[in-house]
């Protein structure tokens, strides 16, 4: 198929490479302001720009005959005004300088028609071994969960790096701990895997940690997360009693 991408970012870069590698004719049309026109014989147009720009780009494709998709986890399919519209959402974190095996990336699909859903499933199967129909409401829920388990977790590592950096301790000394933390939840639920002073409510250790933190934002995050861990642990114990 002939697939036109609108977008220059990480998702567009990785997904376009995957489709090109699967033998499709891929055309990169630039970002919000196109560097080239979308050919009339294009089969699929994939909009992969910032969420707040999707509807604006889509409005320019109102009369497009191709299937028009966006790749966002949090934006409604109805932000696309074309008669043929859908969503191709990859649940993965992407960086421009890091390769991703797209065959392992889960893809979540939504379409305005049965026929185009069949087409979407064929497209998805060309680049991934894991693809699932999912309506917009559940996709937004999944995106929210992804923010917690990816973006927020990564920010915790940013803070951890800041803590050890101040004492000239290499961040890589934490790698085995990080890897085991992620590995454990393949075999147990996250709440079963939870450890640390907040679970025990070891106030002596926690107060010592608070004294070591140098700015109010980090102290606030530490307190909020510790309280959340404690409350979740207590609530879970009540459920199992």
Secondary structure by P-SEA (a helix, b strand, c coil): cbbbbccccaaaaaaaaaaaaacccccccccccccccccccccbbbbbccccaaaaaaaaacccccbbbbbccccccccccccbbbbbcccbbbbcccccccccbbbbbbcccaaaaaaaaaaaaacccbbbbbcaaaaaaaaaaaaaacaaaaaaaaaaaaaaaaaccccccaaaaaaaaaaaaacccccccccccccccaaaaaaaaaaacccaaaaaaaaaaaaaaaaaaaaaaaaac
